């Protein structure tokens, strides 16, 4: 694995990770260590119904300030602003997000509005903040998003029907409590979808133009772990060891892509998510092999490494053959864990592909794709192949 002589990058991953079965019991100590005393749980109705918010409420004890449970599948600016007002009314001084990516991203936005005032819209974009924000402890209930360790928050603009983002060192969560008992009840289709989101994070960290050795090492390790343990999490969801390994792999992939950014796969997944409500991980999963084949001419050597990490014997293969084998292996993995293979299966209309392709060109992730995207027609071809 080689790098250009002009390699230059920043690596900043300050989130303290606390991993282990029943590690949520340490939340109180972590809140104390951050100098806070009143934690507001940020979550959604499904997590409340599953009893997971209550588990966290119990361990918070006297530090519990209340629960904001209005988060939705796609976070929204209006929800962030509403949640921040609720948190201030409850006099919370720290947020404890309990959920998947949308919940975590909602809390990241709330942390900003609580500190800076105004509306989150005022701070969307890149590095708009200049000081630490409201402290934030994350308890993920999916193993995929990686948002517990990243500087990104994807927030949907419901008025314009597009996904906007915040990219800022000051929204990186302070603590990530990775407790396998909090993901053990995740149903197979959500385990698979969110798991493939993490898998696509690892692949995009490796092929992005921003790739660098720290992230490469982590992403390859995350791939090794996910190939082994993601299918086992589907087969035996209650197994806390398997769940913990996938949870760690997702966080490792999150740290990797959190320092490198993404590529065409996330650009395209964001757009079909915004236009047709395709769940983020499922969109990434369907598109990934097609994007790998699109990129093959630019980074076959990197995909050959991914093939090796996936356990394929690539000794007698050229980089191109190994890269193709890696894309095939991704398909096999997604079939094995029961995910849909085509965009038509998840409600994307054929006549909507052109609009999604146009929209993709405006997504920030596309800039870092290893193969330069020359226009909407090229993206449309990839969408069509995946349709
Ligand atoms: Fe993602």
Boltz pocket constraint, residues with backbone or C-beta under 6 A from the ligand:
constraints:
  - pocket:
      binder: B
      contacts: [[A, 144], [A, 145], [A, 197], [A, 198], [A, 201], [A, 266], [A, 280], [A, 284]]
      max_distance: 6.0
